[in-house]
Amino acid sequence: TGVWVGRDDNTPMAKVTGGGAPAEIWHNFMAAALPRLQAQAIPGGEAVAAAPKDAIGDILSGDAPPPADAEEPDAPPPVRIQRDGDGETDTAPY
C-alpha cells in the first residue's frame, strides 16, 4: 500500500514531507485494513527459520563471520536533482 500526496501540477507543497501527512494517511489506512486480513504464510519463510537463534548476539559478541569482500566503485554515483524548474532532471557531480 502506498500513499502519494501532492498537487496535480507537481508544484512543491510547503511543510509536507513523507513523515508527516502521507505517513499519517498510510498509518490510518493500515490500522483500519489490517485487522480485517488473515495472516498468510510467506513463501520461502522456511529459510528464515533456519537462521541462527542468536544472530544479533553473535554480531555483537564478534562471533559473526566476516563480511564478504565487495568491490569499491570507481567513482561515486551522480546525484540527480531538479534544479531549474524546467521539468528535466539535471545531473550534478557527487
N, CA, C and O of each residue as an XYZ file, in Angstrom:
376
protein
N       0.841     -1.171      0.000
C       0.000      0.000      0.000
C       0.885      1.232      0.000
O       1.793      1.345      0.823
N       0.631      2.140     -0.902
C       1.420      3.362     -0.976
C       0.513      4.579     -0.933
O      -0.676      4.496     -1.237
N       1.081      5.693     -0.556
C       0.340      6.952     -0.468
C       1.131      8.017     -1.211
O       2.341      8.143     -1.024
N       0.455      8.774     -2.045
C       1.083      9.922     -2.694
C       0.286     11.151     -2.289
O      -0.943     11.150     -2.353
N       0.976     12.183     -1.877
C       0.342     13.440     -1.517
C       1.040     14.526     -2.324
O       2.261     14.668     -2.248
N       0.286     15.282     -3.083
C       0.891     16.338     -3.879
C      -0.152     17.077     -4.687
O      -1.350     16.806     -4.606
N       0.337     18.009     -5.460
C      -0.532     18.808     -6.319
C      -0.549     18.205     -7.717
O       0.409     17.554     -8.135
N      -1.644     18.427     -8.434
C      -1.764     17.902     -9.793
C      -0.680     18.429    -10.721
O      -0.283     17.739    -11.660
N      -0.195     19.643    -10.473
C       0.826     20.217    -11.350
C       2.247     19.982    -10.821
O       3.206     20.526    -11.369
N       2.387     19.178     -9.764
C       3.686     18.819     -9.166
C       4.450     19.997     -8.576
O       5.656     19.889     -8.357
N       3.790     21.109     -8.316
C       4.486     22.200     -7.640
C       4.696     21.814     -6.179
O       3.888     21.080     -5.610
N       5.775     22.304     -5.570
C       6.085     21.906     -4.190
C       4.984     22.298     -3.206
O       4.284     23.296     -3.380
N       4.861     21.486     -2.184
C       3.930     21.767     -1.096
C       4.760     22.127      0.126
O       5.593     21.336      0.568
N       4.539     23.303      0.666
C       5.309     23.755      1.822
C       4.999     22.887      3.040
O       3.841     22.583      3.329
N       6.051     22.500      3.739
C       5.949     21.790      5.013
C       5.242     20.442      4.915
O       4.662     19.991      5.902
N       5.271     19.782      3.752
C       4.707     18.440      3.617
C       5.855     17.500      3.298
O       6.519     17.641      2.271
N       6.083     16.541      4.184
C       7.136     15.552      3.973
C       6.545     14.163      4.132
O       5.426     14.009      4.620
N       7.294     13.157      3.723
C       6.827     11.774      3.807
C       6.512     11.324      5.214
O       5.662     10.457      5.414
N       7.189     11.904      6.198
C       6.955     11.512      7.581
C       5.800     12.255      8.221
O       5.496     12.026      9.392
N       5.154     13.134      7.485
C       4.048     13.914      8.034
C       2.712     13.389      7.542
O       2.295     12.286      7.896
N       2.042     14.195      6.715
C       0.698     13.857      6.243
C       0.644     12.504      5.531
O      -0.254     11.716      5.828
N       1.570     12.188      4.593
C       1.491     10.883      3.938
C       1.610      9.716      4.922
O       0.896      8.722      4.792
N       2.495      9.832      5.889
C       2.659      8.756      6.868
C       1.400      8.591      7.706
O       1.004      7.469      8.022
N       0.773      9.698      8.064
C      -0.456      9.621      8.858
C      -1.583      8.975      8.054
O      -2.335      8.162      8.592
N      -1.710      9.325      6.772
C      -2.725      8.720      5.906
C      -2.478      7.221      5.799
O      -3.406      6.427      5.949
N      -1.224      6.828      5.538
C      -0.873      5.407      5.408
C      -1.173      4.669      6.706
O      -1.779      3.598      6.686
N      -0.754      5.232      7.828
C      -0.969      4.586      9.126
C      -2.457      4.373      9.393
O      -2.871      3.283      9.788
N      -3.253      5.407      9.179
C      -4.685      5.291      9.442
C      -5.337      4.244      8.550
O      -6.195      3.488      9.007
N      -4.938      4.193      7.284
C      -5.486      3.187      6.377
C      -5.094      1.787      6.828
O      -5.939      0.897      6.918
N      -3.798      1.596      7.114
C      -3.333      0.265      7.505
C      -3.944     -0.175      8.833
O      -4.268     -1.351      8.999
N      -4.105      0.744      9.774
C      -4.709      0.403     11.066
C      -6.145     -0.086     10.878
O      -6.605     -0.951     11.622
N      -6.855      0.461      9.891
C      -8.223      0.024      9.622
C      -8.258     -1.247      8.775
O      -9.141     -2.085      8.958
N      -7.306     -1.400      7.848
C      -7.337     -2.526      6.916
C      -6.778     -3.819      7.502
O      -7.342     -4.887      7.267
N      -5.700     -3.749      8.248
C      -5.028     -4.968      8.702
C      -5.870     -5.860      9.601
O      -5.785     -7.079      9.457
N      -6.672     -5.340     10.517
C      -7.470     -6.246     11.352
C      -8.450     -7.099     10.549
O      -8.912     -8.130     11.039
N      -8.767     -6.694      9.347
C      -9.714     -7.434      8.503
C      -9.040     -8.551      7.715
O      -9.725     -9.378      7.113
N      -7.733     -8.587      7.709
C      -7.000     -9.582      6.932
C      -6.569    -10.745      7.806
O      -6.331    -10.589      9.004
N      -6.472    -11.915      7.186
C      -5.936    -13.077      7.878
C      -4.488    -13.236      7.443
O      -4.174    -13.169      6.254
N      -3.615    -13.445      8.412
C      -2.192    -13.614      8.095
C      -1.999    -14.885      7.283
O      -2.609    -15.914      7.573
N      -1.153    -14.812      6.272
C      -0.825    -15.962      5.441
C       0.670    -16.190      5.508
O       1.446    -15.260      5.729
N       1.066    -17.437      5.314
C       2.486    -17.771      5.318
C       3.175    -17.077      4.145
O       2.598    -16.941      3.067
N       4.392    -16.650      4.364
C       5.187    -16.024      3.315
C       5.976    -17.124      2.616
O       6.698    -17.866      3.282
N       5.860    -17.254      1.288
C       6.628    -18.288      0.588
C       8.120    -18.116      0.842
O       8.639    -17.001      0.806
N       8.790    -19.204      1.094
C      10.227    -19.158      1.340
C      10.568    -18.800      2.762
O      11.741    -18.601      3.076
N       9.591    -18.710      3.629
C       9.832    -18.345      5.010
C      10.630    -19.382      5.782
O      11.156    -19.089      6.856
N      10.725    -20.603      5.240
C      11.464    -21.656      5.930
C      12.931    -21.277      6.103
O      13.538    -21.620      7.118
N      13.506    -20.581      5.135
C      14.926    -20.212      5.215
C      15.171    -19.262      6.380
O      16.237    -19.301      6.995
N      14.221    -18.430      6.684
C      14.375    -17.509      7.800
C      14.405    -18.282      9.107
O      15.171    -17.955     10.014
N      13.570    -19.307      9.201
C      13.524    -20.104     10.426
C      14.848    -20.820     10.669
O      15.161    -21.169     11.808
N      15.628    -21.041      9.616
C      16.899    -21.753      9.757
C      18.035    -20.832     10.208
O      19.147    -21.301     10.452
N      17.772    -19.547     10.319
C      18.814    -18.615     10.762
C      19.190    -18.917     12.206
O      18.364    -19.421     12.967
N      20.427    -18.617     12.592
C      20.830    -18.867     13.982
C      19.897    -18.161     14.958
O      19.430    -17.053     14.697
N      19.637    -18.807     16.067
C      18.707    -18.266     17.060
C      19.193    -16.934     17.631
O      18.383    -16.072     17.971
N      20.516    -16.763     17.737
C      21.042    -15.555     18.359
C      21.962    -14.810     17.396
O      23.086    -14.453     17.751
N      21.480    -14.577     16.181
C      22.319    -13.921     15.174
C      22.759    -12.540     15.634
O      23.907    -12.157     15.410
N      21.875    -11.787     16.269
C      22.241    -10.451     16.745
C      23.294    -10.563     17.831
O      24.261     -9.801     17.841
N      23.116    -11.504     18.744
C      24.110    -11.694     19.803
C      25.464    -12.064     19.233
O      26.491    -11.612     19.737
N      25.482    -12.895     18.170
C      26.746    -13.267     17.530
C      27.438    -12.040     16.950
O      28.654    -11.892     17.068
N      26.669    -11.171     16.331
C      27.251     -9.963     15.742
C      27.831     -9.077     16.838
O      28.950     -8.577     16.719
N      27.066     -8.890     17.899
C      27.519     -8.011     18.977
C      28.728     -8.574     19.709
O      29.578     -7.816     20.178
N      28.814     -9.901     19.809
C      29.929    -10.507     20.541
C      31.173    -10.652     19.680
O      32.250    -10.949     20.199
N      31.044    -10.448     18.368
C      32.191    -10.588     17.476
C      32.341    -11.993     16.926
O      33.332    -12.285     16.257
N      31.368    -12.882     17.193
C      31.442    -14.257     16.708
C      30.861    -14.430     15.311
O      30.871    -15.540     14.776
N      30.363    -13.376     14.719
C      29.766    -13.467     13.391
C      30.870    -13.622     12.352
O      31.992    -13.165     12.568
N      30.559    -14.269     11.214
C      31.566    -14.377     10.153
C      31.908    -12.997      9.610
O      31.090    -12.082      9.708
N      33.090    -12.827      9.043
C      33.463    -11.516      8.495
C      32.593    -11.175      7.290
O      32.064    -12.073      6.637
N      32.442     -9.903      6.994
C      31.645     -9.521      5.825
C      32.323     -9.968      4.539
O      33.546    -10.089      4.469
N      31.512    -10.207      3.536
C      32.039    -10.615      2.237
C      32.816     -9.458      1.613
O      32.528     -8.289      1.871
N      33.801     -9.802      0.790
C      34.553     -8.773      0.077
C      33.646     -8.103     -0.949
O      32.841     -8.766     -1.603
N      33.778     -6.823     -1.080
C      32.983     -6.072     -2.047
C      33.910     -5.181     -2.852
O      34.898     -4.652     -2.342
N      33.567     -5.030     -4.126
C      34.354     -4.145     -4.982
C      33.938     -2.704     -4.732
O      32.750     -2.391     -4.650
N      34.926     -1.838     -4.612
C      34.642     -0.419     -4.461
C      34.348      0.168     -5.837
O      35.026     -0.177     -6.805
N      33.355      1.046     -5.945
C      33.075      1.667     -7.242
C      34.215      2.588     -7.657
O      34.939      3.123     -6.817
N      34.360      2.764     -8.975
C      35.401      3.653     -9.497
C      35.133      5.111     -9.136
O      36.060      5.887     -8.907
N      33.873      5.465     -9.090
C      33.500      6.850     -8.777
C      32.155      6.828     -8.065
O      31.377      5.890     -8.242
N      31.876      7.832     -7.274
C      30.563      7.881     -6.628
C      29.466      8.061     -7.671
O      29.720      8.595     -8.751
N      28.259      7.624     -7.360
C      27.169      7.780     -8.321
C      26.809      9.254     -8.485
O      27.015     10.052     -7.570
N      26.268      9.618     -9.657
C      25.855     11.012     -9.833
C      24.627     11.301     -8.977
O      23.849     10.400     -8.662
N      24.467     12.530     -8.615
C      23.290     12.965     -7.876
C      22.345     13.589     -8.884
O      22.728     14.499     -9.619
N      21.127     13.110     -8.923
C      20.151     13.642     -9.867
C      19.232     14.591     -9.111
O      18.605     14.214     -8.120
N      19.164     15.810     -9.586
C      18.367     16.824     -8.904
C      17.541     17.618     -9.903
O      17.893     17.719    -11.078
N      16.454     18.174     -9.428
C      15.652     19.107    -10.220
C      16.078     20.491     -9.771
O      15.707     20.937     -8.686
N      16.854     21.173    -10.600
C      17.485     22.410    -10.176
C      16.801     23.659    -10.711
O      16.650     24.637     -9.979
N      16.389     23.647    -11.957
C      15.964     24.906    -12.565
C      14.472     24.972    -12.891
O      14.022     25.939    -13.506
N      13.705     23.972    -12.494
C      12.261     24.028    -12.675
C      11.769     23.826    -14.088
O      10.608     24.116    -14.379
N      12.639     23.324    -15.000
C      12.214     23.135    -16.381
C      11.573     21.771    -16.625
O      11.208     21.450    -17.756
N      11.435     20.965    -15.564
C      10.837     19.644    -15.713
C      11.823     18.559    -16.062
O      11.469     17.381    -16.054
N      13.051     18.923    -16.366
C      14.089     17.954    -16.703
C      14.949     17.676    -15.477
O      15.177     18.563    -14.655
N      15.428     16.432    -15.358
C      16.321     16.088    -14.258
C      17.734     16.468    -14.646
O      18.231     16.047    -15.691
N      18.382     17.261    -13.809
C      19.759     17.679    -14.048
C      20.688     16.741    -13.284
O      20.311     16.224    -12.232
N      21.879     16.517    -13.790
C      22.862     15.677    -13.117
C      23.972     16.559    -12.585
O      24.505     17.411    -13.296
N      24.313     16.343    -11.327
C      25.389     17.106    -10.703
C      26.432     16.124    -10.195
O      26.086     14.995     -9.847
N      27.690     16.516    -10.144
C      28.695     15.616     -9.579
C      28.411     15.380     -8.108
O      27.802     16.215     -7.439
N      28.851     14.246     -7.614
C      28.607     13.855     -6.220
C      29.312     14.764     -5.266
O      29.216     14.581     -4.052
